[in-house]
Amino acid sequence: MPSRGVLIRLQKADLSVCNEAASFLQSRFWGSFKSRFGWKALAFNVTWKNEETKPLLVLLRHVAAGLSLAYIPWGPELPVDLTEDEQRWIAIKELAASLKELLPKDILFIRFDPPWETNASQTSIAPFVRSGADIQPPDTVLVDLREPMESIMEQMKPKWRYNARLALKKGVTVRSAGVEELDVFYELLKETARRDGIAIHNKEYYRALFEESLSPNNSSLLIPPSSLKITLYLAGHEGDVLAGIVTLFRGRDAVYLYGASSEEKRSLMAPYALQLKAMEDAKAFGCEVYDLFGIPPDEDPSHPMAGLYRFKTGFGGRIIHRPGSWDYPLRPLLYRLFRGAEDMRKKLRTLKKNSLKRSRRKG
């Protein structure tokens, strides 16, 4: 394709090129995993003006009769010399225009989840439109694992250090498990979903995550085959399973994907011990960053997930913000109709969630 500013060339590629992607959400592993649940994974090589060639994962999904969407989670990887938000959006605009020529004709819009950090609160970036809801969490906490564990512990809030140590002192044990104990975790997850009013996937979704992580097709020259690992951690006390988390280790990144806990013995602080164990294992595995993967945008006590903000930020680390999800409409009129329906579904889900919370408070 002819040069257009930042972008030089966009070419279709085999999905294996995504083994070299920096983020697990742009990896072959993720594309293959999502392909089990109604998505189609496409791969491209993107060559930028500085001659850097980066892989790009694009996920397609049918949304209505004769219409599909294209979704790019935490992509694209941009040249390192593009440090300004304005430059980055120009690059993504060029990429979107080139993708339009290579994607199926039924694509309604391309949804981007840009991976870069930003301090700008953007509400309008023509021709992009802010998505009705963020797909990946734009706000998170990153704990630096390159430091000794003593230093990592010192950066936690005192109460968090105390709680993690208290759990172990009180006899809470944390063990690494696998897909063979998924049933145990899923029961905790269902309990957590009922308590907090959150949506969860069916059990087979989580089972497939473990299965796909073991595929030999995820090997990489830059990221060795052994550096992709999904682990289930379970915390127990005197035969009772109190909490569990699922983590992903890949290359330099460790990610806390899912968590669940029981109402039983909450005073034993099992979730704190789980996070500490996962950080220790991630560090030993060679990861440099532990991503707590999602918090509210700020410390707002009225936010429905304010407790999650307090819990995750208590482990120290650096709070970062990404732009969130943005759409590049390819068929503007139909896109507006789709967005109207999407916004309505979001409102209905919110009303249902708030109703469940009021019912629990009355109960």
C-alpha positions in Angstrom: 0.0 0.0 0.0 1.3 3.6 -0.6 2.8 5.5 2.2 0.4 7.7 4.1 2.3 9.6 6.8 3.2 7.3 9.6 1.9 4.0 8.1 3.9 2.4 5.3 2.4 -1.0 4.7 -0.4 -3.3 6.0 -0.3 -6.9 5.0 -2.4 -9.9 5.9 -0.5 -12.5 7.8 -0.7 -15.9 9.5 -2.0 -15.8 13.1 1.3 -17.1 14.3 2.9 -13.6 13.8 0.9 -12.5 16.8 3.1 -14.8 19.0 5.5 -11.8 19.0 2.9 -9.3 20.2 3.8 -7.4 23.4 0.3 -7.8 25.0 -1.4 -11.0 25.6 -4.6 -9.4 24.2 -2.8 -9.1 20.9 -1.3 -12.6 21.0 -2.1 -15.7 18.9 -3.1 -17.3 22.2 -5.9 -14.7 22.7 -7.0 -14.9 19.1 -7.3 -18.7 19.2 -9.1 -18.5 22.6 -11.7 -16.0 21.4 -12.2 -18.0 18.2 -13.8 -20.7 20.4 -16.6 -18.2 21.4 -18.0 -16.7 18.2 -15.1 -14.5 17.2 -12.9 -14.8 14.0 -9.3 -13.9 14.5 -7.3 -12.2 11.7 -3.7 -11.2 11.7 -1.7 -8.5 9.9 1.8 -7.2 9.7 1.9 -3.4 10.2 5.1 -1.6 9.0 5.5 1.9 10.3 7.5 4.8 8.9 10.5 4.1 11.1 10.6 0.6 9.5 9.3 -1.2 12.6 7.0 -4.0 11.7 4.5 -5.0 14.4 1.9 -7.8 14.5 -1.8 -6.8 14.7 -4.7 -9.0 15.9 -8.2 -8.1 14.7 -11.2 -10.0 16.1 -14.4 -10.1 14.0 -17.9 -10.8 15.3 -21.4 -10.9 13.8 -23.7 -8.4 15.4 -26.8 -8.3 13.2 -28.1 -9.6 9.8 -25.4 -8.9 7.3 -23.3 -6.9 9.8 -20.2 -7.5 11.8 -17.8 -5.5 14.0 -14.0 -5.5 14.0 -12.3 -5.2 17.4 -8.6 -4.5 18.2 -7.8 -5.2 21.9 -4.9 -3.2 23.2 -3.6 -2.4 19.7 -2.0 -1.4 17.6 1.6 -1.4 18.8 2.9 1.9 17.7 6.5 3.1 16.9 8.3 4.1 20.1 9.0 7.6 18.7 5.3 8.4 18.6 5.0 9.9 22.1 2.2 12.5 21.7 -1.4 11.5 21.7 -2.2 13.6 18.6 0.5 11.7 16.6 -0.8 8.4 17.9 -4.4 9.1 16.8 -3.2 10.1 13.4 -1.4 6.8 13.1 -4.5 4.8 14.2 -6.6 6.8 11.7 -4.3 5.8 8.9 -4.4 2.2 10.1 -8.2 2.2 10.2 -8.4 3.6 6.6 -6.1 0.8 5.4 -7.9 -1.9 7.3 -11.1 -0.9 5.7 -9.7 -2.1 2.4 -8.7 -5.5 3.7 -11.6 -6.4 6.1 -14.8 -8.0 4.9 -17.4 -5.7 3.4 -20.0 -6.3 6.1 -17.9 -4.6 8.8 -20.0 -1.9 10.5 -17.2 -0.3 12.5 -13.7 -0.9 13.9 -13.4 -0.7 17.7 -10.0 0.2 19.1 -8.7 -0.2 22.6 -5.5 1.8 22.3 -2.7 0.4 24.7 -0.9 3.6 25.5 -1.0 5.6 28.7 -2.6 9.0 28.7 -3.4 11.8 31.1 -5.8 13.5 28.7 -9.5 13.2 29.2 -10.7 13.0 25.6 -14.3 13.2 24.6 -14.0 14.0 20.8 -11.4 12.7 18.4 -12.9 12.9 14.9 -13.6 10.7 13.0 -13.5 8.3 16.0 -16.5 8.0 18.3 -16.3 7.1 22.0 -17.7 3.6 22.5 -20.8 3.0 24.5 -18.8 0.9 27.0 -15.1 0.1 27.5 -14.2 -3.5 26.6 -10.9 -3.7 28.3 -10.3 -1.8 31.6 -8.7 1.6 30.7 -7.6 2.2 34.3 -5.5 -0.1 36.3 -2.6 -0.5 38.8 0.8 -1.8 37.8 3.1 -3.2 40.5 6.8 -3.1 39.6 8.2 -6.6 40.2 11.8 -5.7 39.4 12.4 -4.7 43.0 13.0 -7.1 45.9 9.8 -8.5 47.5 10.7 -6.6 50.7 10.6 -3.3 48.8 7.3 -4.3 47.0 5.8 -5.1 50.4 7.0 -1.7 51.8 5.1 0.1 49.0 1.8 -1.4 50.0 -0.4 0.3 52.5 0.4 -0.8 56.0 -3.0 -2.4 56.5 -2.5 -4.5 53.3 0.9 -5.8 54.5 -0.7 -6.6 57.9 -3.7 -8.4 56.3 -1.5 -10.5 54.0 0.7 -11.6 57.0 -2.3 -12.0 59.2 -3.9 -14.5 56.8 -0.8 -16.7 56.8 -0.5 -16.3 60.6 -4.1 -17.5 61.0 -3.4 -20.6 59.0 -4.7 -19.6 55.6 -2.9 -21.7 52.9 -2.5 -20.7 49.3 -1.8 -23.3 46.6 -1.4 -23.4 42.9 -4.1 -25.4 41.2 -5.2 -26.0 37.6 -8.1 -26.7 35.4 -8.8 -29.9 37.3 -10.1 -27.7 40.2 -12.1 -25.2 38.1 -15.4 -26.5 39.5 -14.3 -25.3 43.0 -13.3 -21.8 41.7 -16.5 -21.5 39.6 -18.7 -22.1 42.6 -16.9 -19.2 44.3 -17.3 -17.1 41.2 -21.0 -17.7 41.1 -21.3 -16.7 44.7 -19.3 -13.5 44.1 -21.4 -12.6 41.0 -24.6 -13.0 43.1 -23.2 -10.9 45.9 -21.7 -8.1 43.8 -24.2 -8.1 40.9 -21.6 -8.8 38.2 -21.8 -10.9 35.0 -19.7 -13.9 34.5 -19.0 -16.4 31.7 -20.1 -20.0 31.7 -17.7 -22.5 33.1 -16.5 -23.7 29.7 -15.1 -20.2 28.9 -12.7 -20.4 31.8 -11.9 -24.1 31.0 -11.0 -23.1 27.4 -8.7 -20.4 28.7 -6.6 -23.0 30.5 -6.7 -25.4 27.6 -5.6 -22.8 25.0 -2.7 -21.7 27.2 -1.2 -25.2 26.9 -1.3 -25.2 23.1 2.2 -25.7 21.5 1.1 -23.2 18.8 1.8 -20.3 21.2 5.6 -20.6 20.9 7.6 -17.5 20.0 11.1 -16.5 19.2 10.9 -13.4 21.3 8.7 -14.8 24.0 9.7 -18.4 24.8 7.0 -21.2 24.8 7.4 -21.7 28.6 6.5 -18.0 29.3 2.8 -18.4 28.8 1.1 -19.7 31.9 -2.4 -19.6 33.4 -2.6 -20.4 37.1 -5.5 -20.9 39.4 -4.6 -20.0 43.0 -6.9 -21.2 45.8 -6.8 -20.0 49.4 -8.1 -22.3 52.1 -8.4 -22.7 55.8 -9.1 -26.0 57.7 -10.7 -27.6 54.7 -12.7 -24.6 53.5 -11.9 -22.9 50.2 -12.2 -19.2 50.9 -11.1 -17.4 47.8 -9.4 -17.9 44.4 -7.8 -16.0 41.6 -6.8 -16.7 38.0 -3.5 -15.2 36.8 -1.7 -15.0 33.4 2.1 -14.9 33.1 3.5 -14.0 29.7 6.9 -12.5 29.0 7.4 -9.5 31.2 3.7 -9.2 32.2 1.7 -10.9 34.9 -2.0 -10.2 34.9 -4.7 -10.8 37.6 -7.6 -11.9 35.4 -10.4 -13.1 37.6 -11.1 -13.3 41.3 -13.7 -14.8 43.6 -14.3 -15.1 47.3 -16.7 -16.7 49.8 -18.6 -14.9 52.6 -17.2 -17.5 55.0 -14.3 -16.5 57.3 -13.8 -13.1 55.6 -11.9 -11.9 58.7 -9.0 -14.2 57.7 -8.2 -11.9 54.8 -7.6 -14.7 52.2 -7.7 -12.4 49.1 -4.6 -10.5 50.4 -2.6 -13.7 50.8 -3.6 -14.7 47.3 -2.3 -11.5 45.7 1.0 -11.7 47.6 1.6 -15.3 46.5 0.8 -14.5 42.8 3.2 -11.6 42.9 6.0 -13.7 44.4 5.4 -16.4 41.7 5.3 -13.9 38.9 8.6 -12.4 40.0 10.1 -15.9 40.2 8.7 -16.6 36.7 10.6 -13.6 35.3 7.7 -11.1 35.0 8.6 -7.5 35.6 5.0 -6.1 36.0 2.0 -7.3 37.9 -1.2 -5.8 36.4 -4.2 -5.8 38.8 -6.3 -5.3 35.6 -9.0 -2.8 36.2 -10.1 -0.1 38.7 -12.6 2.7 38.6 -11.1 5.9 37.0 -10.7 7.7 40.4 -11.3 7.4 44.1 -15.0 8.1 44.1 -16.7 6.6 47.1 -20.1 6.7 45.3 -18.8 4.6 42.4 -20.4 1.1 42.4 -16.9 -0.4 42.3 -15.3 1.8 44.9 -14.4 -1.2 47.0 -12.4 -2.6 44.1 -10.5 0.7 43.8 -9.5 0.6 47.5 -8.5 -3.0 47.4 -6.3 -2.9 44.3 -4.6 0.5 45.0 -3.7 -0.7 48.5 -1.1 -3.0 47.0 1.0 0.0 45.9 2.1 0.3 42.3 1.4 2.9 39.8 -2.1 3.9 38.6 -2.3 4.4 34.9 -5.1 5.5 32.5 -5.6 4.4 28.9 -7.9 6.1 26.4 -10.6 3.4 26.6 -12.6 2.0 23.6 -13.1 4.2 20.5 -15.0 3.3 17.3 -14.1 4.1 13.7 -17.5 3.9 11.8 -17.4 2.5 8.3 -21.2 2.8 7.7 -22.1 5.9 9.7 -26.0 5.7 9.5 -26.2 2.0 10.4 -23.5 2.6 13.1 -25.8 5.3 14.8 -28.6 2.8 14.9 -26.4 0.1 16.4 -25.1 2.6 19.0 -28.6 3.5 20.0 -29.4 -0.1 20.6 -26.1 -0.7 22.4 -26.7 2.3 24.7 -30.2 1.0 25.5 -28.9 -2.4 26.4 -26.4 -0.8 28.7 -29.1 1.2 30.5 -31.2 -1.9 31.0 -28.3 -3.8 32.4 -27.5 -0.9 34.8 -31.1 -0.8 36.0 -31.2 -4.5 36.5 -27.9 -4.4 38.5 -29.1 -1.6 40.7 -32.4 -3.4 41.3 -30.5 -6.5 42.4 -28.3 -4.4 44.8 -31.4 -2.8 46.4 -33.0 -6.2 46.8 -29.9 -7.5 48.6 -29.8 -4.5 50.9 -33.4 -5.0 51.8 -32.8 -8.7 52.4 
